[in-house]
Amino acid sequence: MTAVSNTVREPAIEVVGLTKRYPGGDAPVEAVRGIDLRVEAGQTYGFLGPNGAGKSTTIEMLCTIRNPTSGTARVAGFDVVRQRTEVRRRIGLVFQQQTLDQQLTAEQNLRFHADLYGLSRADADRRIGEVLEMVALTDRRRDPVLRFSGGMKRRLEIARGLVHAPQVLFLDEPTIGLDPQTRAAIWDYLRELRQRTEITVFVTTHYMDEAEHCDRIAIMDHGQVVVEDTPEALKSSVGTDRIALRTDDDELAIARIRERLGVEAGVHEGQVTLAVAEGAHVVPRLFTELDVHILAVTVTRPSLDDVFLTYTGRTIRDSEGPRPGAGRVGAR
Amino acid sequence: MSTDPTTTDRTATARPQPVPLTVVRSDLAHHARATWVVTRRELLRFRTDRARMASMLLQPLLFIFVMGVGLGSIVDTGGDLSFQTFLFPGVLATSVLFTAAFAGVSLVWDREFGFLREMMVAPISRASIIWGKCLGGAVVATGQSLVLLALVGTVGIPYDPVLLLELVGCLFLGSLFLTALGVLLSTRITTIQGAMPMLQLLITPMMFLSGSLFPLGGLPAWLSVVTRLNPLTYVVQPMRELVLGHLDLSAGERARLLPALTWAGWEVPVGVQLLTVAVITLALVGLAARLFARTE
């Protein structure tokens, strides 16, 4: 194949004015209302939003399963409508619902996938071995998928999405319904994957703590992208860090904080607490300028839950209803 | 592996850009290959499903021995020919009927269990998925009937390789037609609960009105018309003609057991009968592929 130029690289995903309207007789539904997105190659991009926000429709348009009503989308450099097959060759997909053939073994599922994508026998053998090893299922390769646990099936699906060496991997709620250990393991695989190859990962999730694994995040609501930035920038944009101190002289500490930092502090639950914009930058000054003995410091960053609340007016669980396994995020 | 959850420094130069491994050759070759991949899955699934395999191999035996012997005791063929021999071609056709039609409807299962999506997003055409399903089902159904064909000797039909090959050909065509029917149904009906009764409703009359179990002569005029509209008739009739052609029958016996199939007085040649099935099958597959592409 051709050498990859190291100059300005084409974005992995480029979306302009993408719109999807479902004809509904009297009340046509506008599921996606002219969104713009740009995902650079090699990034992990988080796509968040409540059900009905238009996430699934967007991902389906990007994966060439659904045609947009208007607007354009390019994935891996190809148009999702006019160059459908070219796009399909270059993307991997992990669906929200299970899409394995339960009757077949792990290896047969992967082999079928390799065949569907037209891999040569040698490429298929090599890739199947690699991806099975990556998700630690090598010793189960000859077992029927029927006997796999939910977490194993999910790992196998991720492996399958990678068999044909895609440039962009789409994951729709990859960790839904899985226990915390398995969720963590899946993010480990994804992280390892990003370190090995210049793959772009586009992932939707409900778990706000998982969004922290992403390089950038877009929050979608009512068919529109309401905000898009890095997790850090988004968290800074919604408010302040909270610093809690344990000292041997709280009175003096509060006085010094007012005097030297110009911030009002108070005592809550036996700790001196104050709100600042950038907690990490303030902590060193506390040690050098307070002249009191500091026993412990805690900095609490605003969580992505707070971000979501700020931009959509509700928490992600309010909009979804209770969800098993979704622990209170931020209380980590 | 890094355990640091924060964004690590990932410079683009350190990591290789994935290069797609997929090979898309000329269009027709690609379609053919994709079709074959889908077909092979059907075969693989059949092979791994022991219970399905066993029941489908035993079912035709039930037909020929239980039904043939049972009905044979009350039916008089009016000559030397045993009823089992007469019945045999019809049993062959009936044996592929259910297997093939159910194989076609398995598209509903694929959809329900999500596997269909895996095929839908692959760089292959919708038509090759449909063709793959149809061919796979037809091959499985035809393969199943080989068990029965191995037993032709027990009902007094000679082991003539040409006859056997011709029968396999007819069975394959019939299986393809029935699988296509099942697949077509699956493109419109999305639940298993809906598809199964509908399929039964379609294929049961087809089985009875194809001449598989009794000769089509001497039927009331309206029923006679229905049998001529039944595509399966044009599978059973040629097979019976092939089988009876290898036996010594008097002209009278032959006329009664195998009345000529006519369209408005014209005796339809075997070739035209088979061609009719082939054309209908192609139309069904084409229609299924079109509906499938539009709705999925």
Interface residues (C-beta under 8 A of the other chain):
Chain A: M1 V4 N6 R9 A41 G42 C63 T64 I65 T85 R88 R89 R90 I91 L93 F95 Q97 Q98 T99 L100 D101 Q102 Q103 L104 Q108 F112 H113 D115 L116 Y117 G118 L119 S120 D123 R127 P144 R160 H164 A165 P166 Q167 D188 R191 E192 R194 Q195 R196 T197 E198 I199 E212 H213 D215 T230
Chain B: M1 S2 P5 T7 T8 R10 A12 T13 R15 P16 Q17 P18 V19 P20 L21 T22 V23 V24 R25 H30 R33 A34 V37 R40 R41 L44 R45 T48 D49 F113 G114 F115 L116 R117 E118 M119 M120 V121 A122 P123 I124
